[in-house]
Amino acid sequence: MEGTTPRALLAEVTALPGKAELIRDLLRDYGRKVRAEPGNRVFACHQVEAKPNHFVVYEVYESETAFEAHLAAPYGAELNQRLKALIEEPESALTFLTPPY
């Protein structure tokens, strides 16, 4: 059935000097909202131990439909706008994954 294949991705950002704590707080708060979304299976954010300014977020959604609903949530756009001034990259680097299930 279309739209029912799980959707998984990694999002990565690198904090500008002195901004890691702020990004950690933003991602923590954002994660609470995302984990409450219908269809979200996983939202896990990690700071890279050897590179504490680098953050990796692993996300899994039960379907493409759930992922599209996630993208439509207004707090996602708000987070991305706030991150622009705090990260080295122009935007989060996204890697889409093929789930093994």
C-alpha positions in Angstrom: 0.0 0.0 0.0 1.4 3.4 -1.0 2.6 5.6 1.9 3.0 2.7 4.4 6.7 2.0 4.0 8.7 3.2 7.0 10.8 6.3 6.5 14.1 6.7 8.3 16.8 9.4 8.2 19.8 11.0 9.8 20.0 14.7 10.2 23.4 16.2 11.1 24.5 19.7 12.1 27.7 21.3 13.5 27.3 24.0 16.1 29.2 27.3 15.7 31.7 27.9 18.5 29.8 28.5 21.8 26.4 27.4 20.4 26.4 23.6 21.2 24.5 24.0 24.5 21.8 26.1 22.8 21.4 23.6 20.0 21.3 20.7 22.5 18.4 22.6 24.3 16.6 23.3 21.0 16.8 19.7 19.9 15.7 18.4 23.2 12.6 20.5 23.1 11.9 19.8 19.5 12.3 16.0 20.1 9.6 16.1 22.7 7.2 17.5 20.1 8.3 15.1 17.4 8.0 12.0 19.6 4.4 13.0 20.4 3.5 13.0 16.6 1.3 10.2 15.4 3.5 7.9 13.3 6.8 8.8 14.9 8.7 5.7 15.9 12.0 7.2 16.9 13.6 10.6 17.4 17.0 10.2 19.0 19.5 13.1 19.2 23.1 12.6 20.0 26.2 14.8 20.4 29.2 13.1 18.9 31.6 12.3 21.7 34.8 13.1 19.9 33.3 16.2 18.3 30.9 17.9 20.8 29.9 20.6 18.4 28.5 17.9 16.0 24.9 16.6 16.5 23.3 13.5 14.8 19.6 13.0 14.9 18.1 9.6 14.0 14.4 9.6 13.0 12.0 6.9 12.0 8.4 7.3 10.9 5.9 4.5 10.3 5.2 5.6 6.8 5.8 8.3 4.2 2.4 9.8 5.1 3.6 10.2 8.7 6.8 11.7 7.6 5.0 14.2 5.4 2.8 15.1 8.3 6.0 15.7 10.4 7.4 18.0 7.7 4.1 20.0 7.8 4.3 20.7 11.5 5.1 24.4 12.0 7.6 23.8 14.8 9.9 22.1 12.3 10.2 25.2 10.2 10.7 27.3 13.4 13.6 25.0 14.5 15.3 25.1 11.1 15.0 28.9 11.0 16.6 29.2 14.5 19.4 26.7 13.6 20.5 28.8 10.6 22.2 31.3 12.9 23.7 28.6 15.1 25.3 26.1 12.7 28.3 25.9 10.3 26.3 24.4 7.5 23.7 26.4 5.5 21.1 23.7 6.7 20.9 20.3 8.3 22.6 17.6 6.2 20.0 14.8 5.6 20.7 11.2 4.8 17.7 9.1 4.0 17.9 5.5 5.0 16.2 2.3 3.7 14.9 0.5 6.7 15.8 -3.1 7.0 12.2 -4.1 7.7 
